[in-house]
Amino acid sequence: MHPLRLALALLLTAAPGLRAEDQKPLVTELPKPLFVGTPAPIKVANLEPARSGARPAFLIPAAAQNLALKKPVTGSDAQPLLGDLELLTDGDKDGSEGSYVELAPGTQWVQLDLGAPATLHALLVWHFHAQARAYLGVVAQISDDPDFIRDVTTVYNNDVQNLCGQGAGKDQTYIETYEGRLIDAKGTRGRYVRLYSRGNSANSLNHYIEIEAWGVPAP
């Protein structure tokens, strides 16, 4: 296997309702690491401890695929400071300038339209990995409502102070790396994926490189 391919995961047993032979480890192409050495200390509340070694394998249905690839993206910032929103689903996870979108300060969100309802098992999110940072107010939601008013399921929320107005979360803030962040989507059904953020530990801006949504089209 290519050295930058990685089996991602937290679960080593079959998911409820699926036999082990009907599952596979989630494997995606990873970008080249960009920073080396010891990063400056990051002081934010509820910070996840640093992990040593590769992320353990995360099992998804054998039929699951990245349904986000080349799908349309909209957002709260109609005129990004850098880049275009279509970069978020173009398959390019490189962390250098030209591969990411920079959104204005404050609470911002981006939204993927998967084109049809699906059962989602994992989200992978790359905000920025040219420098060790922690992004704040990160909330990940799934819904069949494009306006995210009804039938909204939150699958990740590290916004402990409810700065984004989506409710106070209890998930840990994490330091960005080239691996991206794997979020367990818990088999949630929906057509739309929305991600919030509110600045980061280095500055008040919001960034996205790539988003993957691993799942199976709903019957």
C-alpha positions in Angstrom: 0.0 0.0 0.0 1.2 3.5 -0.8 2.8 5.1 2.3 0.2 7.9 2.3 -2.7 5.6 2.2 -4.1 4.9 5.6 -6.8 2.7 7.1 -8.8 5.1 9.3 -10.9 4.1 12.3 -12.2 3.6 15.7 -14.2 0.4 15.5 -12.8 -3.1 15.0 -16.0 -5.1 15.3 -18.9 -5.3 12.8 -21.5 -2.6 13.0 -24.9 -3.6 14.2 -26.8 -5.4 11.5 -23.8 -6.1 9.4 -21.6 -9.2 9.2 -17.8 -8.7 9.4 -17.5 -9.9 5.8 -19.9 -7.1 4.7 -17.5 -4.4 6.0 -14.2 -2.9 5.0 -11.7 -0.5 6.6 -12.2 3.1 5.4 -9.1 3.9 3.2 -8.5 7.2 1.5 -5.6 8.8 -0.2 -3.8 11.1 2.2 -1.9 14.3 1.2 1.8 14.9 1.9 2.5 16.2 5.5 3.6 19.8 5.3 4.9 20.8 8.7 7.7 19.2 10.7 9.2 19.8 14.2 7.5 20.6 17.4 4.4 22.9 17.0 3.8 25.9 19.2 1.6 25.1 22.2 -2.1 25.4 21.5 -4.2 26.5 24.4 -7.9 26.0 23.9 -10.5 24.4 26.1 -11.3 20.7 25.9 -8.3 19.9 23.7 -7.9 16.3 22.7 -4.5 14.7 23.8 -2.0 14.1 21.0 -2.1 10.6 19.5 1.0 8.6 18.8 1.0 6.3 15.8 -1.5 5.8 13.0 -5.2 6.2 13.5 -6.8 2.8 14.1 -9.0 1.2 11.4 -12.6 2.4 11.1 -15.0 -0.1 9.5 -17.7 0.9 7.1 -20.1 -1.1 4.8 -18.3 -2.7 1.9 -20.5 -0.9 -0.5 -19.8 2.6 1.0 -18.0 5.2 -1.2 -17.1 8.8 -1.0 -20.4 10.4 -2.1 -19.1 13.9 -1.8 -16.6 13.8 -4.6 -17.4 16.5 -7.3 -20.7 17.3 -5.5 -21.8 21.0 -5.3 -21.0 23.1 -2.3 -22.6 26.2 -0.9 -21.8 28.3 2.1 -22.5 31.3 4.3 -19.7 33.3 2.8 -20.7 33.8 -0.8 -17.4 35.5 -1.7 -14.5 33.6 0.0 -11.3 35.6 0.7 -9.3 32.9 -1.1 -10.4 30.0 -3.3 -13.7 28.7 -4.5 -16.1 26.4 -2.6 -15.8 23.8 -5.4 -12.3 23.0 -4.0 -13.9 21.3 -1.1 -15.0 18.3 -3.1 -12.4 18.2 -5.9 -10.4 15.4 -4.4 -7.3 17.5 -3.8 -6.2 17.5 -0.2 -2.9 19.3 -0.5 -2.5 21.9 2.2 -0.7 24.6 0.1 -2.3 27.8 -1.1 -4.5 27.2 -4.1 -5.9 24.0 -2.6 -8.0 25.6 0.2 -10.8 28.0 0.7 -10.5 30.9 3.2 -13.7 32.3 4.6 -14.3 35.5 6.6 -14.0 35.7 10.4 -17.0 34.8 12.6 -19.3 31.9 12.3 -19.3 30.4 8.9 -20.7 27.2 7.3 -20.3 25.1 4.2 -22.8 22.7 2.9 -22.6 19.7 0.6 -25.5 18.4 -1.6 -25.0 14.7 -2.2 -27.7 14.7 -4.9 -29.9 12.1 -3.2 -30.5 10.8 0.3 -27.8 8.4 1.6 -26.9 6.5 4.8 -23.7 8.1 6.0 -21.1 6.3 8.1 -18.1 8.6 8.2 -17.2 12.2 7.4 -13.6 13.2 6.8 -12.7 16.9 7.0 -9.5 18.7 6.2 -9.5 22.4 7.4 -5.8 23.3 7.1 -2.7 21.3 7.7 0.3 23.5 6.7 0.5 24.5 10.4 -0.7 22.8 13.6 -4.0 24.5 14.5 -7.2 23.8 16.3 -10.4 25.0 14.7 -13.1 26.3 17.0 -16.9 25.9 17.0 -16.7 22.9 14.7 -20.2 21.4 14.2 -21.1 18.7 11.7 -24.7 18.1 10.8 -26.7 15.9 8.4 -30.3 16.5 7.1 -32.7 16.0 4.3 -33.7 19.6 4.7 -31.5 22.0 2.6 -32.2 24.8 5.1 -31.3 22.7 8.1 -34.4 23.7 10.0 -36.0 20.3 10.5 -34.8 16.8 11.0 -31.2 17.8 11.7 -28.8 15.3 13.2 -25.6 16.6 14.8 -22.8 14.0 14.6 -20.0 16.2 15.9 -19.9 19.4 18.0 -16.9 20.8 19.8 -18.6 24.2 20.3 -18.6 24.1 24.1 -19.7 27.8 24.4 -22.4 27.5 21.7 -20.8 30.4 19.7 -22.3 29.0 16.4 -25.8 28.8 17.9 -26.2 25.1 17.2 -26.2 24.1 20.9 -23.3 23.5 23.3 -21.2 20.5 22.3 -19.1 18.1 24.3 -16.8 16.7 21.6 -13.1 17.5 22.0 -11.3 20.1 20.0 -8.4 18.6 18.0 -5.2 19.7 16.3 -5.3 19.6 12.5 -3.0 17.2 10.7 -2.6 15.9 7.1 -4.8 12.9 8.2 -7.9 15.1 8.4 -10.6 14.5 11.0 -12.7 11.3 10.9 -16.2 11.8 12.3 -18.4 8.9 13.0 -21.7 9.6 11.1 -23.4 6.7 12.9 -25.4 5.6 9.9 -27.3 8.8 9.7 -29.6 9.3 6.7 -29.6 12.5 4.8 -28.9 14.3 1.5 -27.1 17.4 2.9 -24.0 17.8 5.1 -23.3 21.1 6.8 -20.1 22.0 8.7 -19.8 25.1 10.9 -16.6 26.7 12.3 -15.7 29.9 14.1 -12.0 30.8 13.6 -9.0 28.8 14.8 -6.2 28.9 17.4 -4.0 31.0 15.1 -6.4 33.6 13.8 -10.1 34.4 13.3 -10.4 33.0 9.8 -12.1 29.8 8.6 -10.6 27.3 6.2 -11.5 24.2 4.3 -9.4 22.0 2.1 -11.6 18.9 1.4 -14.7 17.1 2.8 -15.5 13.4 2.2 -18.8 11.8 3.0 -18.6 8.0 3.1 -21.9 6.2 2.8 -24.3 4.2 0.7 -27.2 5.7 -1.4 -30.5 5.2 0.3 -32.9 2.7 -1.3 
